[in-house]
Amino acid sequence: MPHSEKMSKGTALITGGAVRLGKIFCETLAKAGYKLAIHYNSSSQQAAATAEKFRKAGVDCETFQFDFSEKNDVSDLITNVRKQFPDLNVLINSASVYDQATMMETPELILERQFKVNFQAPYLLTQAFAQQCRSGNVINIIDNKIAFNQYQYSAYVLSKKTLAEFTRLAAVELAPNVRVNGIAPGVVLPASVRGQDYIDWRVEGIPLKQQGETDNIAQALQYLLTNDFVCGQILFVDGGESLTNTGQNSANYK
Ligand SMILES: NC(=O)c1ccc[n+]([C@@H]2O[C@H](COP(=O)([O-])OP(=O)(O)OC[C@H]3O[C@@H](n4cnc5c(N)ncnc54)[C@H](OP(=O)(O)O)[C@@H]3O)[C@@H](O)[C@H]2O)c1
């Protein structure tokens, strides 16, 4: 059945929705019966192509450009989306930047950009969403790196750990009208610079001995959206990788 023939469940705004995992979230939400507000920053062609694909399938869909690293009012994005889709009721904070740098290698510019895109934007978007939409769901896309002290990604990890704490705080503040939860993916879609050797090596360290499929993340999104007794949770979808931090103990003492 074409999507348009289903009863609309409302509209979902997906930040960074034009490519990679963001696009998977769009597909998941369209299948679930939502209209789509696809946010992008630099991927204008991919956003247009993605939107066209959805429209052909009967999904009501628009694209919205916004750079979260610039000095501008992030709440404008929610205002603009609501002009087009007054029934906005889902916000997926997926846009993110990922810089590898220790604290000693991190200039102020990188620290600022990591926090503006990965934490400040989701914070201000959630605030504007709650003020303007008044009810619905917010899902923050975090990272299983929050379970570790990977100082080699200092500003990135700190921005995601802060986003995880914000997820819990906002969940309490905004309940019962807005439900806030998070997903912490593990190895699913590694950056294109990563080769198969690297992925195989990472998989060795994962208890379930497998790389995640995008469908595993899509299922987590569906679960958090539909289970209305779940509040302020961060669902790790990582094959157990985040549980491997055993430390030194008498059993492994030689
Ligand atoms: N991929 C994985 O396996 C994995 C693992 C752990 C966690 N995650 C998390 O899952 C989410 C999606 O991951 P991904 O790998 O699919 O994403 P990604 O390729 O790292 O990028 C996501 C999007 O962020 C947007 N973005 C970057 N800078 C921006 C800015 N200044 N203003 C506004 N938007 C900006 C980009 O939009 P444009 O392309 O339009 O510029 C991009 O499409 C992220 O939050 C990531 O941390 C992913």
The ligand as a MOL file (V3000), in Angstrom:
LIG
                    3D

  0  0  0     0  0            999 V3000
M  V30 BEGIN CTAB
M  V30 COUNTS 48 52 0 0 0
M  V30 BEGIN ATOM
M  V30 1 N 27.7030 5.0140 11.7910 0
M  V30 2 C 27.8530 4.3260 12.9030 0
M  V30 3 O 28.1780 3.1150 12.8760 0
M  V30 4 C 27.6430 5.0020 14.2210 0
M  V30 5 C 28.1970 4.4300 15.3800 0
M  V30 6 C 27.9990 5.0780 16.5770 0
M  V30 7 C 27.2320 6.2440 16.6390 0
M  V30 8 N 26.7080 6.7770 15.5030 0 CHG=1
M  V30 9 C 25.9080 8.0070 15.5940 0
M  V30 10 O 24.7870 7.8760 14.7400 0
M  V30 11 C 24.4770 9.1400 14.1200 0
M  V30 12 C 24.4880 8.9740 12.6040 0
M  V30 13 O 25.7240 8.4410 12.2290 0
M  V30 14 P 26.2670 8.4510 10.7230 0
M  V30 15 O 27.5840 7.7420 10.7580 0
M  V30 16 O 25.2120 7.9900 9.8200 0 CHG=-1
M  V30 17 O 26.4150 10.0070 10.5180 0
M  V30 18 P 27.5580 10.9060 9.9000 0
M  V30 19 O 27.8720 10.3840 8.5620 0
M  V30 20 O 28.6970 11.0100 10.8690 0
M  V30 21 O 26.8870 12.3640 9.8460 0
M  V30 22 C 25.5760 12.6050 10.1900 0
M  V30 23 C 25.0970 13.9090 9.5960 0
M  V30 24 O 25.4940 15.0020 10.4260 0
M  V30 25 C 25.3030 16.1640 9.6580 0
M  V30 26 N 26.1330 17.2990 10.0930 0
M  V30 27 C 27.4980 17.3270 10.1810 0
M  V30 28 N 27.8930 18.5870 10.5090 0
M  V30 29 C 26.7710 19.3420 10.6250 0
M  V30 30 C 26.5370 20.7150 10.9140 0
M  V30 31 N 27.5380 21.5760 11.1360 0
M  V30 32 N 25.2580 21.1650 10.9470 0
M  V30 33 C 24.2340 20.3260 10.6990 0
M  V30 34 N 24.3900 19.0000 10.4060 0
M  V30 35 C 25.6460 18.5250 10.3660 0
M  V30 36 C 25.7160 15.7900 8.2390 0
M  V30 37 O 24.8300 16.4040 7.3330 0
M  V30 38 P 25.2650 16.7310 5.8120 0
M  V30 39 O 25.7240 15.3990 5.2460 0
M  V30 40 O 24.0590 17.2510 5.1570 0
M  V30 41 O 26.3840 17.7460 5.8700 0
M  V30 42 C 25.6350 14.2560 8.2220 0
M  V30 43 O 24.7640 13.7980 7.2470 0
M  V30 44 C 25.5260 10.1180 14.6430 0
M  V30 45 O 24.9850 10.8340 15.7260 0
M  V30 46 C 26.6690 9.2280 15.1130 0
M  V30 47 O 27.4400 9.8050 16.1380 0
M  V30 48 C 26.9070 6.1910 14.2900 0
M  V30 END ATOM
M  V30 BEGIN BOND
M  V30 1 1 1 2
M  V30 2 2 2 3
M  V30 3 1 2 4
M  V30 4 1 4 5
M  V30 5 2 4 48
M  V30 6 2 5 6
M  V30 7 1 6 7
M  V30 8 2 7 8
M  V30 9 1 8 9
M  V30 10 1 8 48
M  V30 11 1 9 10
M  V30 12 1 9 46
M  V30 13 1 10 11
M  V30 14 1 11 12
M  V30 15 1 11 44
M  V30 16 1 12 13
M  V30 17 1 13 14
M  V30 18 2 14 15
M  V30 19 1 14 16
M  V30 20 1 14 17
M  V30 21 1 17 18
M  V30 22 2 18 19
M  V30 23 1 18 20
M  V30 24 1 18 21
M  V30 25 1 21 22
M  V30 26 1 22 23
M  V30 27 1 23 24
M  V30 28 1 23 42
M  V30 29 1 24 25
M  V30 30 1 25 26
M  V30 31 1 25 36
M  V30 32 1 26 27
M  V30 33 1 26 35
M  V30 34 2 27 28
M  V30 35 1 28 29
M  V30 36 1 29 30
M  V30 37 2 29 35
M  V30 38 1 30 31
M  V30 39 2 30 32
M  V30 40 1 32 33
M  V30 41 2 33 34
M  V30 42 1 34 35
M  V30 43 1 36 37
M  V30 44 1 36 42
M  V30 45 1 37 38
M  V30 46 2 38 39
M  V30 47 1 38 40
M  V30 48 1 38 41
M  V30 49 1 42 43
M  V30 50 1 44 45
M  V30 51 1 44 46
M  V30 52 1 46 47
M  V30 END BOND
M  V30 END CTAB
M  END
